[in-house]
Amino acid sequence: SSVPEAAQPTKSQVEKLIQWVFADIQTHLGTVGYVGSAASGTELFGTLTYLNALGAAALAEQTRISDTIGTGERTRAQVLWRMYEQQLSNLAYMDLTRMGLPEDEVVPYAGGTSWADKLQDARNVDVVQPRFKRDMFRIRRISPS
């Protein structure tokens, strides 16, 4: 059965969906430590192109009204979106550097102040020195005289 033209997303809407899914994929890859994009013609490029199309198709399907009848039944949009999310999460377990995707070389921030920062602050005369110190208000025992 053909879908009425009014129920189909326009070309510009589909292009926006593709861009949104591309940004989603890039964000996901960035959170697991990769930067950049896959080179055209590589296996990874084909995989990411498929994933991008799958995500955009799922979002395009959501524009259509699809009724479910039975308990546990899923619409095509829900099935496609679940497939997209599963494939996207699978990327986190792969070593994508073997497929040509560069890894982010930034060391993750573990919190606190580094010794280099402390030394730099100590040498900087413009830094306002703290008014309070650790154990400043500790009660000291008074020795009997």
C-alpha positions in Angstrom: 0.0 0.0 0.0 1.3 3.4 -0.8 1.6 6.1 1.8 -0.3 9.4 1.1 2.1 12.2 0.3 0.8 14.3 3.1 2.0 11.6 5.6 5.5 11.6 4.2 8.2 13.9 5.6 9.5 16.4 3.1 13.1 16.2 1.7 14.2 19.1 3.9 12.7 17.4 7.0 14.6 14.1 6.1 17.8 16.1 5.6 17.4 17.6 9.1 16.8 14.1 10.6 19.9 12.8 8.9 21.9 15.8 10.3 20.4 15.2 13.8 21.3 11.5 13.7 24.8 12.3 12.5 25.3 14.7 15.4 23.9 12.0 17.8 26.4 9.4 16.4 29.3 11.9 16.7 28.3 12.8 20.3 28.1 9.1 21.2 31.5 8.4 19.7 33.0 11.4 21.5 31.7 10.2 24.9 33.5 6.8 24.4 36.8 8.6 23.4 36.9 9.0 19.7 37.3 12.1 17.6 36.7 12.9 14.0 34.8 11.0 11.3 35.5 7.8 9.4 37.2 8.1 6.0 35.0 7.5 3.0 35.4 4.0 1.5 36.3 2.3 4.8 34.2 -0.4 6.4 33.5 1.9 9.3 32.2 4.6 7.0 29.7 2.1 5.6 28.7 1.0 9.0 28.2 4.6 10.2 26.3 5.5 7.0 23.9 2.5 7.6 23.5 3.6 11.2 22.8 7.2 10.2 20.2 6.0 7.7 18.6 3.6 10.2 18.2 6.4 12.8 16.8 8.9 10.3 14.4 6.2 9.1 13.2 5.6 12.6 12.6 9.3 13.2 10.9 9.7 9.8 8.6 6.8 10.7 7.6 8.6 13.9 6.0 11.3 11.8 3.5 8.7 10.6 0.6 7.6 12.8 0.9 3.9 13.5 -1.6 2.2 15.7 -0.7 -0.9 17.8 -3.4 -3.4 18.5 -2.0 -6.2 20.7 -0.1 -6.1 24.0 3.6 -5.8 23.5 3.2 -4.9 19.8 5.6 -2.3 18.5 5.3 0.2 15.7 7.8 0.2 12.9 9.2 3.5 14.3 9.8 1.8 17.7 11.4 -1.3 16.1 13.7 0.8 14.0 14.7 3.1 16.9 15.5 0.1 19.1 17.7 -1.3 16.3 19.4 2.1 16.0 20.0 2.4 19.7 21.3 -1.2 19.9 23.8 -0.7 17.0 24.9 2.6 18.5 25.6 1.0 21.9 27.5 -1.8 20.1 30.0 0.8 18.9 31.1 1.4 22.5 32.4 -2.1 22.7 34.4 -2.0 19.5 38.0 -0.9 18.9 37.3 1.6 16.2 40.9 2.7 15.9 41.5 -0.6 14.0 39.0 0.7 11.5 40.7 4.1 11.2 38.8 6.3 13.7 41.3 8.4 15.7 41.1 8.2 19.5 40.9 11.3 21.6 44.3 11.8 23.3 43.1 14.0 26.1 43.7 12.5 29.5 40.4 12.4 31.4 40.0 14.8 34.3 40.0 13.0 37.6 39.2 16.0 39.8 41.3 18.0 42.2 44.1 20.5 41.6 47.3 19.3 40.1 50.7 20.0 41.7 51.6 22.1 38.6 48.5 24.3 39.2 49.3 24.7 42.9 52.9 25.7 42.1 51.8 28.2 39.5 49.3 29.7 41.9 51.9 29.9 44.6 54.2 31.9 42.3 51.5 34.2 41.1 51.5 37.3 43.3 48.0 38.4 42.0 46.3 35.4 43.6 44.4 36.3 46.7 45.6 34.1 49.6 42.8 32.2 51.4 41.8 33.6 54.7 41.1 30.3 56.3 43.4 27.3 56.7 42.8 23.7 57.5 42.5 23.0 61.3 42.4 26.8 62.0 39.5 26.3 64.4 40.7 23.1 66.0 40.5 23.2 69.8 44.0 22.9 71.2 44.6 21.4 74.6 45.9 23.8 77.1 48.6 22.4 79.2 48.4 23.0 82.9 50.9 25.5 84.2 
